[in-house]
Amino acid sequence: MPESSFIHEIIKPTNPLSVWIYLHDERDVTYIAPHWHQAIELSYTVFGTIDDFVINQKHFKTNCGKVLVINSQEVHSVYARSNNSQAISIIFPYPLVSRLYPRIEDQFIDINNTEKFDAIKKEAYIKLQTNLFKMYQIMKSDDDYKNLKLEAASIEILQLLIEYFTESKSEYKKMYGTKEFVVNRIQMITKFVNENYYRKISLDDIAADVNVSKEYLTKFFKKYMDLTVGQYITNVRAQKAYYDILGKAGNLTQIANKNGFSTTRAMNKAFVGIYGKNANVIYKEDNN
């Protein structure tokens, strides 16, 4: 997966399409550190499973056919073991959605908990799954009309999401009890880390940027993210370094330095914790 796949806040459509589309076909452990963006994201598991897809502190394990939607500004992360799974990600830039459907400003897409669907929503969900599998087939094809088909399919998928699965944001607050200041503060913290992971950063640095005490920062982040600030920094660095290894962006020492690790040993330790292999093994596998 290229490093540009999950750019914090800024989503660039897949040229020449209006949306960003990616087919995940990894053979190793996949880890995407907690992050957020203004865009609306959809994940569709084509084959296999995703072990832990966390959206706004809620954990989902997906199987074939599962659709998940990450609404605007929801913090989310992904962890999947090596199981030869395939999944499609579609990210709809927020300006595109709001231009086509201005009411999205006051609504959210509620599709992740299928057990509460009525008959109409169940039928729409099946149609959505069918369209997403057709998109998968289009992505695997190679014909002159591929981009036209992908553009049409993505808009039809967006239309189904909005027509059948939107709820008011007031209902969202009732369901999830999300406080705006919590969302904003998490976004500030994760934004700072994503912009500064390559250099030495401390709890004092982050606390000063967010304008809270170090003690409050530590307790707040652990409560709402279910990991420590230090673990989050390490995970972001490991993810970025992993992409650099796949992109052959230098030797291991250069990649460790570029991504804020003090030594290759520290990077190896982080890799074992996330990917089950040290960076040296992954580097050698990718270069064979």
Long-range contacts (C-beta under 8 A, 24 or more apart in sequence): 1-26, 1-30, 1-243, 1-246, 2-243, 2-246, 2-247, 3-240, 3-243, 3-244, 3-247, 6-32, 6-35, 7-37, 8-35, 8-36, 8-37, 8-190, 8-191, 8-194, 8-195, 9-36, 9-37, 9-38, 9-191, 10-37, 11-37, 11-38, 11-39, 11-91, 11-93, 13-93, 16-147, 17-147, 17-150, 17-151, 17-154, 18-93, 18-96, 18-151, 18-154, 18-155, 19-90, 19-91, 19-92, 19-93, 19-96, 19-154, 19-158, 20-89, 20-90, 20-91, 20-93, 21-88, 21-89, 21-90, 21-91, 21-135, 21-139, 21-150, 21-154, 22-88, 22-89, 23-86, 23-87, 23-88, 23-136, 23-139, 23-140, 24-85, 24-86, 24-87, 24-88, 24-89, 25-86, 26-80, 26-82, 26-85, 27-82, 27-84, 28-82, 28-275, 28-277, 28-282, 29-79, 29-80, 29-81, 29-82, 29-274, 29-275, 29-276, 30-78, 30-79, 30-80, 31-77, 31-78, 31-79, 31-80, 31-235, 31-238, 31-239, 31-242, 31-274, 31-275, 32-77, 32-78, 32-79, 32-239, 33-77, 33-232, 33-235, 33-236, 33-239, 34-75, 34-76, 34-77, 34-190, 34-225, 34-232, 34-235, 35-75, 35-76, 35-77, 35-190, 35-194, 36-73, 36-74, 36-75, 36-76, 36-186, 36-187, 36-190, 37-72, 37-73, 37-91, 38-72, 38-73, 38-94, 39-72, 39-91, 39-92, 39-93, 39-94, 40-69, 40-70, 40-71, 40-72, 40-91, 40-92, 40-94, 40-97, 40-104, 40-109, 41-69, 41-70, 41-76, 41-89, 41-90, 41-91, 41-92, 42-67, 42-68, 42-69, 42-70, 42-88, 42-89, 42-90, 42-91, 42-92, 42-157, 42-161, 43-67, 43-68, 43-69, 43-70, 43-78, 43-87, 43-88, 43-89, 44-68, 44-87, 44-88, 44-90, 44-129, 44-132, 44-136, 45-85, 45-86, 45-87, 46-85, 46-86, 46-87, 46-88, 46-132, 46-133, 46-136, 47-84, 47-85, 47-86, 48-80, 48-83, 48-84, 48-85, 48-86, 48-87, 49-80, 49-83, 49-85, 50-78, 50-79, 50-80, 50-85, 50-87, 51-79, 51-80, 51-81, 52-77, 52-78, 52-79, 52-80, 53-77, 53-78, 53-79, 54-78, 55-112, 56-176, 56-178, 57-224, 57-225, 57-226, 58-112, 58-176, 60-112, 62-87, 65-129, 67-111, 67-125, 67-128, 67-129, 67-132, 68-111, 68-112, 69-109, 69-111, 69-112, 69-161, 69-165, 71-108, 71-109, 71-172, 72-108, 73-183, 73-187, 75-183, 75-186, 75-187, 75-190, 75-225, 86-136, 88-132, 88-135, 88-136, 88-139, 90-135, 90-154, 90-157, 92-154, 92-158, 97-158, 97-162, 100-158, 101-162, 103-166, 104-162, 104-166, 106-168, 106-169, 107-166, 107-167, 107-168, 107-169, 108-166, 108-167, 108-168, 108-169, 108-172, 109-161, 109-162, 109-165, 109-166, 109-167, 110-165, 110-166, 110-167, 110-171, 110-172, 110-175, 111-161, 111-165, 120-164, 121-164, 121-165, 124-160, 124-163, 124-164, 124-165, 125-164, 127-160, 128-157, 128-160, 128-161, 131-156, 131-157, 131-160, 132-157, 182-224, 185-210, 185-212, 185-220, 186-221, 186-224, 186-225, 189-217, 189-221, 189-229, 190-232, 193-229, 193-232, 193-233, 193-236, 194-236, 197-233, 197-236, 197-237, 197-240, 197-259, 197-260, 198-237, 198-240, 198-258, 198-259, 198-260, 199-260, 200-260, 201-233, 201-260, 203-229, 203-230, 233-260, 234-270, 234-273, 235-270, 235-274, 237-261, 237-267, 237-270, 238-267, 238-270, 238-271, 238-273, 238-274, 238-275, 239-274, 241-267, 241-270, 241-271, 241-279, 242-271, 242-275, 242-279, 242-282, 245-279, 245-282, 245-283, 245-286, 246-286, 248-286, 248-287, 252-279, 252-280, 252-283, 255-279
